[in-house]
Amino acid sequence: MKQTIFLKLIFGAVIVVSATANIFGIKSDSKNPLITVGSVDLKRYAGKWYEVARLPNKFEKQCIGNVTAEYVLRENGKIEVTNRCDEANGKKTVAKGEARIQDKQTNAKLEVRFAPRFLSFIPAVWGDYWIIALDAEDYQYALVGDQSRNYLWLLSRNSQMSQAKYDELIKIAADKGFDTTKIVRTRND
């Protein structure tokens, strides 16, 4: 009897979570797990990166070019994040956030938050930041995405990238299940 009630409660919870996810547009991912790089030296990864291309997203729709991300390691193990971009009206957008390590074995899975610190206890304010390709020798380029394959960034230490390297990274993204037909290049002056 207790086992039947327990199973009904579990089944009901699954239905409620599934319905809630559908109402809010949250999709479950039936694709293969997204494989990250084997390891990331965060000291080498820190610093300034230029966005070369991305999948369009809501929080960057005002950005028309010169998109950068800067990562600074903190003593507490977290990472300070500062994103910048140019807007069409001539203004510059600056967004400050924080990243934390999800997978301490590889440092390739991070979560990033741009919401105020007092909201950091809410899981929904954290977004996945998974490093899925990286120039392991020189840390000159990176490909960052998330398990849902809704977010993707192609990053470089330089504002410009050779077409051959760009094509190579786009192929990696496509092989990992991203819709590369929607990728937009970032204008960098």
QUIMOZI-V421070 format. One line per field, one symbol per residue. phi: phi as a letter, one per 30 degrees, with the letter a starting at -180 (. if undefined). psi: psi as a letter, one per 20 degrees, with the letter a starting at -180 (. if undefined). A space follows every 10 residues. Layout:
phi->???
psi->???
//
This chain:
phi->.ddddddddd dddddddddd dddcidcdcc ddedccddab dddddejcbc dcaadebddc dddclhdbbb cbdcddjdbd bbcbaccddj dccbbcbbcb dccddciccb bbbcdeedcd ddeddccdbc dcaadddchc babbabedid babccbdcdb bddddedddd dedddcjddd dcdcdcdbd
psi->ghhggghhgg gggggggggg ghgjjppqoj rqqpprrhqp ohhhhqapqp phrrpqrgij hipirlpqpp pppqhjirpp poqqrqrhji rpppppaqqq pgnihhjior qqpirqhiji iohiipqqnp oiqpnhgili qqpparhikh pppoqqhqiq qqhggghghh gggghjjqni iipqqppp.
//
